[in-house]
Each structure stands twice: as C-alpha cells, then as structure tokens.
Amino acid sequence: MKLVDSARNCAGAVKDLLDRQTLGVPAKNSGALKVALTDPVDNFLSVAREALQLEIGEIELREVGAAA
C-alpha cells in the first residue's frame, strides 16, 4: 500500500501554477497568518499545534450576528 500526502501534492501544484503565471514570490518572503474565530480558541489551538504543527500568535474572537 502506498500512502499519498495530498496536501504536499496540492501545495506543489499551486506553486507550479503560481510560477507559470509569474505570481510566485521568493522563498525568503514570508507571509502572515491572521486567525479570527467564532468559537472558544482551546480546541482550535490544540488542533493547530498537534495536527497542523502551527504556532498561532494573536487570535481575534468574533461574535456571530443574528440572521436578519
């Protein structure tokens, strides 16, 4: 059985597409991650750390408005 990491394949395909359309940026340029949640942050932070291997800095907590 061969396991395929689809996230890695998807990231490679996106990089290739950006490069073909000259939309890529040098690897030294880093992006930023902004997180806004509507639920308490505890569950999200544990998933971000364990599954996604991300360290999250500041998180904005937003309330969901009532539907009109």
CHARMM internal coordinates of N, CA and C (Angstrom, degrees):
IC EDIT
DIST 1 N 1 CA 1.4283
DIST 1 CA 1 C 1.5268
ANGL 1 N 1 CA 1 C 107.78
DIST 1 C 2 N 1.3044
ANGL 1 CA 1 C 2 N 116.14
DIHE 1 N 1 CA 1 C 2 N 134.61
DIST 2 N 2 CA 1.4547
ANGL 1 C 2 N 2 CA 121.31
DIHE 1 CA 1 C 2 N 2 CA 178.15
DIST 2 CA 2 C 1.5298
ANGL 2 N 2 CA 2 C 108.24
DIHE 1 C 2 N 2 CA 2 C -112.95
DIST 2 C 3 N 1.3284
ANGL 2 CA 2 C 3 N 115.48
DIHE 2 N 2 CA 2 C 3 N 125.17
DIST 3 N 3 CA 1.4623
ANGL 2 C 3 N 3 CA 120.63
DIHE 2 CA 2 C 3 N 3 CA 177.55
DIST 3 CA 3 C 1.5206
ANGL 3 N 3 CA 3 C 108.97
DIHE 2 C 3 N 3 CA 3 C -92.46
DIST 3 C 4 N 1.3007
ANGL 3 CA 3 C 4 N 116.32
DIHE 3 N 3 CA 3 C 4 N 137.82
DIST 4 N 4 CA 1.4546
ANGL 3 C 4 N 4 CA 121.88
DIHE 3 CA 3 C 4 N 4 CA -179.12
DIST 4 CA 4 C 1.5215
ANGL 4 N 4 CA 4 C 108.66
DIHE 3 C 4 N 4 CA 4 C -117.15
DIST 4 C 5 N 1.3139
ANGL 4 CA 4 C 5 N 115.74
DIHE 4 N 4 CA 4 C 5 N 127.78
DIST 5 N 5 CA 1.4610
ANGL 4 C 5 N 5 CA 121.33
DIHE 4 CA 4 C 5 N 5 CA 176.87
DIST 5 CA 5 C 1.5298
ANGL 5 N 5 CA 5 C 107.33
DIHE 4 C 5 N 5 CA 5 C -86.09
DIST 5 C 6 N 1.3239
ANGL 5 CA 5 C 6 N 116.99
DIHE 5 N 5 CA 5 C 6 N 96.30
DIST 6 N 6 CA 1.4659
ANGL 5 C 6 N 6 CA 120.26
DIHE 5 CA 5 C 6 N 6 CA -175.50
DIST 6 CA 6 C 1.5256
ANGL 6 N 6 CA 6 C 112.09
DIHE 5 C 6 N 6 CA 6 C -66.81
DIST 6 C 7 N 1.3196
ANGL 6 CA 6 C 7 N 117.97
DIHE 6 N 6 CA 6 C 7 N -27.41
DIST 7 N 7 CA 1.4679
ANGL 6 C 7 N 7 CA 119.94
DIHE 6 CA 6 C 7 N 7 CA 178.82
DIST 7 CA 7 C 1.5248
ANGL 7 N 7 CA 7 C 110.10
DIHE 6 C 7 N 7 CA 7 C -64.65
DIST 7 C 8 N 1.3198
ANGL 7 CA 7 C 8 N 116.25
DIHE 7 N 7 CA 7 C 8 N -42.33
DIST 8 N 8 CA 1.4716
ANGL 7 C 8 N 8 CA 120.02
DIHE 7 CA 7 C 8 N 8 CA 179.19
DIST 8 CA 8 C 1.5317
ANGL 8 N 8 CA 8 C 110.30
DIHE 7 C 8 N 8 CA 8 C -64.81
DIST 8 C 9 N 1.3330
ANGL 8 CA 8 C 9 N 117.26
DIHE 8 N 8 CA 8 C 9 N -43.02
DIST 9 N 9 CA 1.4661
ANGL 8 C 9 N 9 CA 121.22
DIHE 8 CA 8 C 9 N 9 CA 178.58
DIST 9 CA 9 C 1.5212
ANGL 9 N 9 CA 9 C 111.06
DIHE 8 C 9 N 9 CA 9 C -63.61
DIST 9 C 10 N 1.3219
ANGL 9 CA 9 C 10 N 116.76
DIHE 9 N 9 CA 9 C 10 N -41.84
DIST 10 N 10 CA 1.4639
ANGL 9 C 10 N 10 CA 121.07
DIHE 9 CA 9 C 10 N 10 CA 179.59
DIST 10 CA 10 C 1.5284
ANGL 10 N 10 CA 10 C 110.30
DIHE 9 C 10 N 10 CA 10 C -64.51
DIST 10 C 11 N 1.3206
ANGL 10 CA 10 C 11 N 116.96
DIHE 10 N 10 CA 10 C 11 N -44.74
DIST 11 N 11 CA 1.4690
ANGL 10 C 11 N 11 CA 120.63
DIHE 10 CA 10 C 11 N 11 CA 179.39
DIST 11 CA 11 C 1.5282
ANGL 11 N 11 CA 11 C 110.54
DIHE 10 C 11 N 11 CA 11 C -61.53
DIST 11 C 12 N 1.3209
ANGL 11 CA 11 C 12 N 116.73
DIHE 11 N 11 CA 11 C 12 N -40.97
DIST 12 N 12 CA 1.4679
ANGL 11 C 12 N 12 CA 120.16
DIHE 11 CA 11 C 12 N 12 CA 178.07
DIST 12 CA 12 C 1.5178
ANGL 12 N 12 CA 12 C 112.13
DIHE 11 C 12 N 12 CA 12 C -64.28
DIST 12 C 13 N 1.3372
ANGL 12 CA 12 C 13 N 116.40
DIHE 12 N 12 CA 12 C 13 N -40.30
DIST 13 N 13 CA 1.4684
ANGL 12 C 13 N 13 CA 120.45
DIHE 12 CA 12 C 13 N 13 CA 178.83
DIST 13 CA 13 C 1.5251
ANGL 13 N 13 CA 13 C 110.68
DIHE 12 C 13 N 13 CA 13 C -65.73
DIST 13 C 14 N 1.3209
ANGL 13 CA 13 C 14 N 117.66
DIHE 13 N 13 CA 13 C 14 N -39.96
DIST 14 N 14 CA 1.4706
ANGL 13 C 14 N 14 CA 120.92
DIHE 13 CA 13 C 14 N 14 CA 178.19
DIST 14 CA 14 C 1.5219
ANGL 14 N 14 CA 14 C 109.88
DIHE 13 C 14 N 14 CA 14 C -65.41
DIST 14 C 15 N 1.3331
ANGL 14 CA 14 C 15 N 117.25
DIHE 14 N 14 CA 14 C 15 N -43.25
DIST 15 N 15 CA 1.4667
ANGL 14 C 15 N 15 CA 120.52
DIHE 14 CA 14 C 15 N 15 CA 178.26
DIST 15 CA 15 C 1.5270
ANGL 15 N 15 CA 15 C 110.58
DIHE 14 C 15 N 15 CA 15 C -59.97
DIST 15 C 16 N 1.3335
ANGL 15 CA 15 C 16 N 116.99
DIHE 15 N 15 CA 15 C 16 N -46.01
DIST 16 N 16 CA 1.4662
ANGL 15 C 16 N 16 CA 120.58
DIHE 15 CA 15 C 16 N 16 CA 179.08
DIST 16 CA 16 C 1.5260
ANGL 16 N 16 CA 16 C 111.47
DIHE 15 C 16 N 16 CA 16 C -59.83
DIST 16 C 17 N 1.3191
ANGL 16 CA 16 C 17 N 116.85
DIHE 16 N 16 CA 16 C 17 N -43.43
DIST 17 N 17 CA 1.4615
ANGL 16 C 17 N 17 CA 121.07
DIHE 16 CA 16 C 17 N 17 CA 179.03
DIST 17 CA 17 C 1.5260
ANGL 17 N 17 CA 17 C 111.35
DIHE 16 C 17 N 17 CA 17 C -62.51
DIST 17 C 18 N 1.3347
ANGL 17 CA 17 C 18 N 116.71
DIHE 17 N 17 CA 17 C 18 N -45.72
DIST 18 N 18 CA 1.4681
ANGL 17 C 18 N 18 CA 120.27
DIHE 17 CA 17 C 18 N 18 CA 179.00
DIST 18 CA 18 C 1.5249
ANGL 18 N 18 CA 18 C 110.86
DIHE 17 C 18 N 18 CA 18 C -63.01
DIST 18 C 19 N 1.3297
ANGL 18 CA 18 C 19 N 116.76
DIHE 18 N 18 CA 18 C 19 N -40.11
DIST 19 N 19 CA 1.4693
ANGL 18 C 19 N 19 CA 120.07
DIHE 18 CA 18 C 19 N 19 CA 178.62
DIST 19 CA 19 C 1.5215
ANGL 19 N 19 CA 19 C 111.30
DIHE 18 C 19 N 19 CA 19 C -64.89
DIST 19 C 20 N 1.3363
ANGL 19 CA 19 C 20 N 117.70
DIHE 19 N 19 CA 19 C 20 N -42.94
DIST 20 N 20 CA 1.4741
ANGL 19 C 20 N 20 CA 120.85
DIHE 19 CA 19 C 20 N 20 CA 179.46
DIST 20 CA 20 C 1.5192
ANGL 20 N 20 CA 20 C 111.53
DIHE 19 C 20 N 20 CA 20 C -62.47
DIST 20 C 21 N 1.3233
ANGL 20 CA 20 C 21 N 116.90
DIHE 20 N 20 CA 20 C 21 N -32.69
DIST 21 N 21 CA 1.4641
ANGL 20 C 21 N 21 CA 119.98
DIHE 20 CA 20 C 21 N 21 CA -178.75
DIST 21 CA 21 C 1.5305
ANGL 21 N 21 CA 21 C 111.64
DIHE 20 C 21 N 21 CA 21 C -97.59
DIST 21 C 22 N 1.3182
ANGL 21 CA 21 C 22 N 116.45
DIHE 21 N 21 CA 21 C 22 N 15.21
DIST 22 N 22 CA 1.4681
ANGL 21 C 22 N 22 CA 124.74
DIHE 21 CA 21 C 22 N 22 CA -178.89
DIST 22 CA 22 C 1.5226
ANGL 22 N 22 CA 22 C 112.26
DIHE 21 C 22 N 22 CA 22 C 48.60
DIST 22 C 23 N 1.3162
ANGL 22 CA 22 C 23 N 115.81
DIHE 22 N 22 CA 22 C 23 N 43.82
DIST 23 N 23 CA 1.4578
ANGL 22 C 23 N 23 CA 121.54
DIHE 22 CA 22 C 23 N 23 CA 177.30
DIST 23 CA 23 C 1.5283
ANGL 23 N 23 CA 23 C 111.67
DIHE 22 C 23 N 23 CA 23 C -109.94
DIST 23 C 24 N 1.3316
ANGL 23 CA 23 C 24 N 116.16
DIHE 23 N 23 CA 23 C 24 N -0.50
DIST 24 N 24 CA 1.4601
ANGL 23 C 24 N 24 CA 120.42
DIHE 23 CA 23 C 24 N 24 CA -179.86
DIST 24 CA 24 C 1.5164
ANGL 24 N 24 CA 24 C 110.86
DIHE 23 C 24 N 24 CA 24 C -72.45
DIST 24 C 25 N 1.3153
ANGL 24 CA 24 C 25 N 116.33
DIHE 24 N 24 CA 24 C 25 N 160.10
DIST 25 N 25 CA 1.4623
ANGL 24 C 25 N 25 CA 122.35
DIHE 24 CA 24 C 25 N 25 CA 176.28
DIST 25 CA 25 C 1.5242
ANGL 25 N 25 CA 25 C 107.97
DIHE 24 C 25 N 25 CA 25 C -125.06
DIST 25 C 26 N 1.3313
ANGL 25 CA 25 C 26 N 117.16
DIHE 25 N 25 CA 25 C 26 N 157.74
DIST 26 N 26 CA 1.4637
ANGL 25 C 26 N 26 CA 119.17
DIHE 25 CA 25 C 26 N 26 CA 178.15
DIST 26 CA 26 C 1.5306
ANGL 26 N 26 CA 26 C 111.32
DIHE 25 C 26 N 26 CA 26 C -58.83
DIST 26 C 27 N 1.3338
ANGL 26 CA 26 C 27 N 116.03
DIHE 26 N 26 CA 26 C 27 N 147.03
DIST 27 N 27 CA 1.4640
ANGL 26 C 27 N 27 CA 121.14
DIHE 26 CA 26 C 27 N 27 CA -178.54
DIST 27 CA 27 C 1.5192
ANGL 27 N 27 CA 27 C 112.55
DIHE 26 C 27 N 27 CA 27 C -60.49
DIST 27 C 28 N 1.3455
ANGL 27 CA 27 C 28 N 117.72
DIHE 27 N 27 CA 27 C 28 N -24.56
DIST 28 N 28 CA 1.4648
ANGL 27 C 28 N 28 CA 120.10
DIHE 27 CA 27 C 28 N 28 CA -179.37
DIST 28 CA 28 C 1.5315
ANGL 28 N 28 CA 28 C 111.73
DIHE 27 C 28 N 28 CA 28 C -69.56
DIST 28 C 29 N 1.3368
ANGL 28 CA 28 C 29 N 117.72
DIHE 28 N 28 CA 28 C 29 N -20.97
DIST 29 N 29 CA 1.4632
ANGL 28 C 29 N 29 CA 120.78
DIHE 28 CA 28 C 29 N 29 CA 177.77
DIST 29 CA 29 C 1.5247
ANGL 29 N 29 CA 29 C 108.47
DIHE 28 C 29 N 29 CA 29 C -79.23
DIST 29 C 30 N 1.3013
ANGL 29 CA 29 C 30 N 116.69
DIHE 29 N 29 CA 29 C 30 N 120.32
DIST 30 N 30 CA 1.4638
ANGL 29 C 30 N 30 CA 119.00
DIHE 29 CA 29 C 30 N 30 CA -179.82
DIST 30 CA 30 C 1.5244
ANGL 30 N 30 CA 30 C 109.55
DIHE 29 C 30 N 30 CA 30 C -104.42
DIST 30 C 31 N 1.3035
ANGL 30 CA 30 C 31 N 115.35
DIHE 30 N 30 CA 30 C 31 N 148.84
DIST 31 N 31 CA 1.4537
ANGL 30 C 31 N 31 CA 121.02
DIHE 30 CA 30 C 31 N 31 CA 178.83
DIST 31 CA 31 C 1.5123
ANGL 31 N 31 CA 31 C 110.72
DIHE 30 C 31 N 31 CA 31 C -91.01
DIST 31 C 32 N 1.3027
ANGL 31 CA 31 C 32 N 114.82
DIHE 31 N 31 CA 31 C 32 N -173.20
DIST 32 N 32 CA 1.4643
ANGL 31 C 32 N 32 CA 120.90
DIHE 31 CA 31 C 32 N 32 CA 179.38
DIST 32 CA 32 C 1.5212
ANGL 32 N 32 CA 32 C 108.50
DIHE 31 C 32 N 32 CA 32 C -129.18
DIST 32 C 33 N 1.2964
ANGL 32 CA 32 C 33 N 115.82
DIHE 32 N 32 CA 32 C 33 N 149.63
DIST 33 N 33 CA 1.4554
ANGL 32 C 33 N 33 CA 122.03
DIHE 32 CA 32 C 33 N 33 CA 178.30
DIST 33 CA 33 C 1.5155
ANGL 33 N 33 CA 33 C 108.49
DIHE 32 C 33 N 33 CA 33 C -116.31
DIST 33 C 34 N 1.3309
ANGL 33 CA 33 C 34 N 116.34
DIHE 33 N 33 CA 33 C 34 N 120.42
DIST 34 N 34 CA 1.4589
ANGL 33 C 34 N 34 CA 121.79
DIHE 33 CA 33 C 34 N 34 CA 175.62
DIST 34 CA 34 C 1.5156
ANGL 34 N 34 CA 34 C 107.59
DIHE 33 C 34 N 34 CA 34 C -113.55
DIST 34 C 35 N 1.3228
ANGL 34 CA 34 C 35 N 116.73
DIHE 34 N 34 CA 34 C 35 N 130.79
DIST 35 N 35 CA 1.4553
ANGL 34 C 35 N 35 CA 121.60
DIHE 34 CA 34 C 35 N 35 CA -175.83
DIST 35 CA 35 C 1.5180
ANGL 35 N 35 CA 35 C 109.21
DIHE 34 C 35 N 35 CA 35 C -120.54
DIST 35 C 36 N 1.3480
ANGL 35 CA 35 C 36 N 115.75
DIHE 35 N 35 CA 35 C 36 N 128.86
DIST 36 N 36 CA 1.4646
ANGL 35 C 36 N 36 CA 122.34
DIHE 35 CA 35 C 36 N 36 CA 173.73
DIST 36 CA 36 C 1.5243
ANGL 36 N 36 CA 36 C 107.06
DIHE 35 C 36 N 36 CA 36 C -129.31
DIST 36 C 37 N 1.3169
ANGL 36 CA 36 C 37 N 117.35
DIHE 36 N 36 CA 36 C 37 N 126.94
DIST 37 N 37 CA 1.4545
ANGL 36 C 37 N 37 CA 122.49
DIHE 36 CA 36 C 37 N 37 CA -176.85
DIST 37 CA 37 C 1.5172
ANGL 37 N 37 CA 37 C 110.91
DIHE 36 C 37 N 37 CA 37 C -122.34
DIST 37 C 38 N 1.3324
ANGL 37 CA 37 C 38 N 115.12
DIHE 37 N 37 CA 37 C 38 N 157.79
DIST 38 N 38 CA 1.4582
ANGL 37 C 38 N 38 CA 120.76
DIHE 37 CA 37 C 38 N 38 CA 174.72
DIST 38 CA 38 C 1.5248
ANGL 38 N 38 CA 38 C 111.09
DIHE 37 C 38 N 38 CA 38 C -108.24
DIST 38 C 39 N 1.3115
ANGL 38 CA 38 C 39 N 117.56
DIHE 38 N 38 CA 38 C 39 N -8.88
DIST 39 N 39 CA 1.4634
ANGL 38 C 39 N 39 CA 123.17
DIHE 38 CA 38 C 39 N 39 CA 178.48
DIST 39 CA 39 C 1.5173
ANGL 39 N 39 CA 39 C 109.25
DIHE 38 C 39 N 39 CA 39 C -113.12
DIST 39 C 40 N 1.3292
ANGL 39 CA 39 C 40 N 117.44
DIHE 39 N 39 CA 39 C 40 N 164.20
DIST 40 N 40 CA 1.4648
ANGL 39 C 40 N 40 CA 120.04
DIHE 39 CA 39 C 40 N 40 CA 175.60
DIST 40 CA 40 C 1.5283
ANGL 40 N 40 CA 40 C 110.74
DIHE 39 C 40 N 40 CA 40 C -54.69
DIST 40 C 41 N 1.3166
ANGL 40 CA 40 C 41 N 115.75
DIHE 40 N 40 CA 40 C 41 N 147.96
DIST 41 N 41 CA 1.4593
ANGL 40 C 41 N 41 CA 121.40
DIHE 40 CA 40 C 41 N 41 CA -169.81
DIST 41 CA 41 C 1.5282
ANGL 41 N 41 CA 41 C 114.83
DIHE 40 C 41 N 41 CA 41 C -80.28
DIST 41 C 42 N 1.3298
ANGL 41 CA 41 C 42 N 119.05
DIHE 41 N 41 CA 41 C 42 N -15.23
DIST 42 N 42 CA 1.4695
ANGL 41 C 42 N 42 CA 120.95
DIHE 41 CA 41 C 42 N 42 CA -172.30
DIST 42 CA 42 C 1.5220
ANGL 42 N 42 CA 42 C 113.17
DIHE 41 C 42 N 42 CA 42 C -55.49
DIST 42 C 43 N 1.3173
ANGL 42 CA 42 C 43 N 118.22
DIHE 42 N 42 CA 42 C 43 N -52.10
DIST 43 N 43 CA 1.4681
ANGL 42 C 43 N 43 CA 121.06
DIHE 42 CA 42 C 43 N 43 CA -178.07
DIST 43 CA 43 C 1.5296
ANGL 43 N 43 CA 43 C 110.73
DIHE 42 C 43 N 43 CA 43 C -63.70
DIST 43 C 44 N 1.3202
ANGL 43 CA 43 C 44 N 117.13
DIHE 43 N 43 CA 43 C 44 N -43.90
DIST 44 N 44 CA 1.4598
ANGL 43 C 44 N 44 CA 120.75
DIHE 43 CA 43 C 44 N 44 CA 179.77
DIST 44 CA 44 C 1.5247
ANGL 44 N 44 CA 44 C 111.03
DIHE 43 C 44 N 44 CA 44 C -60.13
DIST 44 C 45 N 1.3238
ANGL 44 CA 44 C 45 N 116.99
DIHE 44 N 44 CA 44 C 45 N -44.64
DIST 45 N 45 CA 1.4625
ANGL 44 C 45 N 45 CA 120.04
DIHE 44 CA 44 C 45 N 45 CA -177.92
DIST 45 CA 45 C 1.5183
ANGL 45 N 45 CA 45 C 111.87
DIHE 44 C 45 N 45 CA 45 C -63.27
DIST 45 C 46 N 1.3260
ANGL 45 CA 45 C 46 N 117.35
DIHE 45 N 45 CA 45 C 46 N -39.48
DIST 46 N 46 CA 1.4669
ANGL 45 C 46 N 46 CA 118.78
DIHE 45 CA 45 C 46 N 46 CA 179.91
DIST 46 CA 46 C 1.5303
ANGL 46 N 46 CA 46 C 110.61
DIHE 45 C 46 N 46 CA 46 C -66.93
DIST 46 C 47 N 1.3296
ANGL 46 CA 46 C 47 N 117.96
DIHE 46 N 46 CA 46 C 47 N -40.27
DIST 47 N 47 CA 1.4672
ANGL 46 C 47 N 47 CA 120.78
DIHE 46 CA 46 C 47 N 47 CA 177.37
DIST 47 CA 47 C 1.5303
ANGL 47 N 47 CA 47 C 110.29
DIHE 46 C 47 N 47 CA 47 C -66.46
DIST 47 C 48 N 1.3274
ANGL 47 CA 47 C 48 N 116.82
DIHE 47 N 47 CA 47 C 48 N -42.60
DIST 48 N 48 CA 1.4655
ANGL 47 C 48 N 48 CA 120.52
DIHE 47 CA 47 C 48 N 48 CA 179.85
DIST 48 CA 48 C 1.5213
ANGL 48 N 48 CA 48 C 111.10
DIHE 47 C 48 N 48 CA 48 C -60.25
DIST 48 C 49 N 1.3101
ANGL 48 CA 48 C 49 N 116.48
DIHE 48 N 48 CA 48 C 49 N -41.50
DIST 49 N 49 CA 1.4681
ANGL 48 C 49 N 49 CA 120.27
DIHE 48 CA 48 C 49 N 49 CA -178.61
DIST 49 CA 49 C 1.5279
ANGL 49 N 49 CA 49 C 111.89
DIHE 48 C 49 N 49 CA 49 C -73.34
DIST 49 C 50 N 1.3182
ANGL 49 CA 49 C 50 N 116.75
DIHE 49 N 49 CA 49 C 50 N -47.57
DIST 50 N 50 CA 1.4692
ANGL 49 C 50 N 50 CA 120.42
DIHE 49 CA 49 C 50 N 50 CA -172.52
DIST 50 CA 50 C 1.5242
ANGL 50 N 50 CA 50 C 113.10
DIHE 49 C 50 N 50 CA 50 C -81.07
DIST 50 C 51 N 1.3141
ANGL 50 CA 50 C 51 N 117.63
DIHE 50 N 50 CA 50 C 51 N -52.45
DIST 51 N 51 CA 1.4626
ANGL 50 C 51 N 51 CA 120.74
DIHE 50 CA 50 C 51 N 51 CA -174.55
DIST 51 CA 51 C 1.5250
ANGL 51 N 51 CA 51 C 112.87
DIHE 50 C 51 N 51 CA 51 C -83.72
DIST 51 C 52 N 1.3201
ANGL 51 CA 51 C 52 N 116.70
DIHE 51 N 51 CA 51 C 52 N -43.22
DIST 52 N 52 CA 1.4639
ANGL 51 C 52 N 52 CA 120.27
DIHE 51 CA 51 C 52 N 52 CA -175.24
DIST 52 CA 52 C 1.5244
ANGL 52 N 52 CA 52 C 113.29
DIHE 51 C 52 N 52 CA 52 C -93.84
DIST 52 C 53 N 1.3269
ANGL 52 CA 52 C 53 N 116.62
DIHE 52 N 52 CA 52 C 53 N -10.49
DIST 53 N 53 CA 1.4543
ANGL 52 C 53 N 53 CA 122.36
DIHE 52 CA 52 C 53 N 53 CA -178.19
DIST 53 CA 53 C 1.5281
ANGL 53 N 53 CA 53 C 111.69
DIHE 52 C 53 N 53 CA 53 C 53.64
DIST 53 C 54 N 1.3328
ANGL 53 CA 53 C 54 N 114.55
DIHE 53 N 53 CA 53 C 54 N 45.51
DIST 54 N 54 CA 1.4591
ANGL 53 C 54 N 54 CA 121.07
DIHE 53 CA 53 C 54 N 54 CA 178.55
DIST 54 CA 54 C 1.5144
ANGL 54 N 54 CA 54 C 110.10
DIHE 53 C 54 N 54 CA 54 C -113.34
DIST 54 C 55 N 1.3034
ANGL 54 CA 54 C 55 N 115.84
DIHE 54 N 54 CA 54 C 55 N 141.42
DIST 55 N 55 CA 1.4531
ANGL 54 C 55 N 55 CA 120.73
DIHE 54 CA 54 C 55 N 55 CA 169.74
DIST 55 CA 55 C 1.5268
ANGL 55 N 55 CA 55 C 106.44
DIHE 54 C 55 N 55 CA 55 C -102.05
DIST 55 C 56 N 1.3035
ANGL 55 CA 55 C 56 N 116.12
DIHE 55 N 55 CA 55 C 56 N 121.02
DIST 56 N 56 CA 1.4599
ANGL 55 C 56 N 56 CA 121.72
DIHE 55 CA 55 C 56 N 56 CA -176.07
DIST 56 CA 56 C 1.5199
ANGL 56 N 56 CA 56 C 108.75
DIHE 55 C 56 N 56 CA 56 C -102.29
DIST 56 C 57 N 1.3061
ANGL 56 CA 56 C 57 N 115.94
DIHE 56 N 56 CA 56 C 57 N 131.17
DIST 57 N 57 CA 1.4604
ANGL 56 C 57 N 57 CA 120.85
DIHE 56 CA 56 C 57 N 57 CA 177.96
DIST 57 CA 57 C 1.5241
ANGL 57 N 57 CA 57 C 110.52
DIHE 56 C 57 N 57 CA 57 C -85.52
DIST 57 C 58 N 1.2852
ANGL 57 CA 57 C 58 N 115.90
DIHE 57 N 57 CA 57 C 58 N -115.64
DIST 58 N 58 CA 1.4633
ANGL 57 C 58 N 58 CA 122.28
DIHE 57 CA 57 C 58 N 58 CA -177.00
DIST 58 CA 58 C 1.5260
ANGL 58 N 58 CA 58 C 110.61
DIHE 57 C 58 N 58 CA 58 C -76.00
DIST 58 C 59 N 1.3336
ANGL 58 CA 58 C 59 N 115.86
DIHE 58 N 58 CA 58 C 59 N 136.37
DIST 59 N 59 CA 1.4593
ANGL 58 C 59 N 59 CA 121.36
DIHE 58 CA 58 C 59 N 59 CA 179.07
DIST 59 CA 59 C 1.5182
ANGL 59 N 59 CA 59 C 108.80
DIHE 58 C 59 N 59 CA 59 C -123.29
DIST 59 C 60 N 1.3101
ANGL 59 CA 59 C 60 N 115.75
DIHE 59 N 59 CA 59 C 60 N 133.47
DIST 60 N 60 CA 1.4667
ANGL 59 C 60 N 60 CA 121.76
DIHE 59 CA 59 C 60 N 60 CA 177.63
DIST 60 CA 60 C 1.5233
ANGL 60 N 60 CA 60 C 108.07
DIHE 59 C 60 N 60 CA 60 C -96.02
DIST 60 C 61 N 1.3206
ANGL 60 CA 60 C 61 N 116.78
DIHE 60 N 60 CA 60 C 61 N 126.97
DIST 61 N 61 CA 1.4619
ANGL 60 C 61 N 61 CA 121.75
DIHE 60 CA 60 C 61 N 61 CA 177.98
DIST 61 CA 61 C 1.5259
ANGL 61 N 61 CA 61 C 107.65
DIHE 60 C 61 N 61 CA 61 C -101.56
DIST 61 C 62 N 1.3234
ANGL 61 CA 61 C 62 N 116.47
DIHE 61 N 61 CA 61 C 62 N 122.36
DIST 62 N 62 CA 1.4616
ANGL 61 C 62 N 62 CA 122.12
DIHE 61 CA 61 C 62 N 62 CA -178.04
DIST 62 CA 62 C 1.5166
ANGL 62 N 62 CA 62 C 110.65
DIHE 61 C 62 N 62 CA 62 C -116.43
DIST 62 C 63 N 1.3009
ANGL 62 CA 62 C 63 N 115.81
DIHE 62 N 62 CA 62 C 63 N 146.36
DIST 63 N 63 CA 1.4656
ANGL 62 C 63 N 63 CA 120.38
DIHE 62 CA 62 C 63 N 63 CA 175.41
DIST 63 CA 63 C 1.5289
ANGL 63 N 63 CA 63 C 108.32
DIHE 62 C 63 N 63 CA 63 C -92.59
DIST 63 C 64 N 1.3240
ANGL 63 CA 63 C 64 N 114.65
DIHE 63 N 63 CA 63 C 64 N 146.19
DIST 64 N 64 CA 1.4557
ANGL 63 C 64 N 64 CA 120.94
DIHE 63 CA 63 C 64 N 64 CA 177.69
DIST 64 CA 64 C 1.5146
ANGL 64 N 64 CA 64 C 107.18
DIHE 63 C 64 N 64 CA 64 C -87.56
DIST 64 C 65 N 1.3412
ANGL 64 CA 64 C 65 N 116.75
DIHE 64 N 64 CA 64 C 65 N 127.13
DIST 65 N 65 CA 1.4569
ANGL 64 C 65 N 65 CA 120.79
DIHE 64 CA 64 C 65 N 65 CA 179.76
DIST 65 CA 65 C 1.5160
ANGL 65 N 65 CA 65 C 111.19
DIHE 64 C 65 N 65 CA 65 C -75.52
DIST 65 C 66 N 1.3279
ANGL 65 CA 65 C 66 N 115.82
DIHE 65 N 65 CA 65 C 66 N 157.39
DIST 66 N 66 CA 1.4528
ANGL 65 C 66 N 66 CA 121.30
DIHE 65 CA 65 C 66 N 66 CA 178.41
DIST 66 CA 66 C 1.5277
ANGL 66 N 66 CA 66 C 109.63
DIHE 65 C 66 N 66 CA 66 C -68.26
DIST 66 C 67 N 1.3209
ANGL 66 CA 66 C 67 N 116.78
DIHE 66 N 66 CA 66 C 67 N 142.82
DIST 67 N 67 CA 1.4739
ANGL 66 C 67 N 67 CA 121.34
DIHE 66 CA 66 C 67 N 67 CA 178.76
DIST 67 CA 67 C 1.5103
ANGL 67 N 67 CA 67 C 109.17
DIHE 66 C 67 N 67 CA 67 C -69.53
DIST 67 C 68 N 1.3261
ANGL 67 CA 67 C 68 N 115.75
DIHE 67 N 67 CA 67 C 68 N 143.69
DIST 68 N 68 CA 1.4679
ANGL 67 C 68 N 68 CA 120.62
DIHE 67 CA 67 C 68 N 68 CA -179.09
DIST 68 CA 68 C 1.4953
ANGL 68 N 68 CA 68 C 111.53
DIHE 67 C 68 N 68 CA 68 C -85.07
END
COOR INIT
IC SEED 1 N 1 CA 1 C
IC BUILD
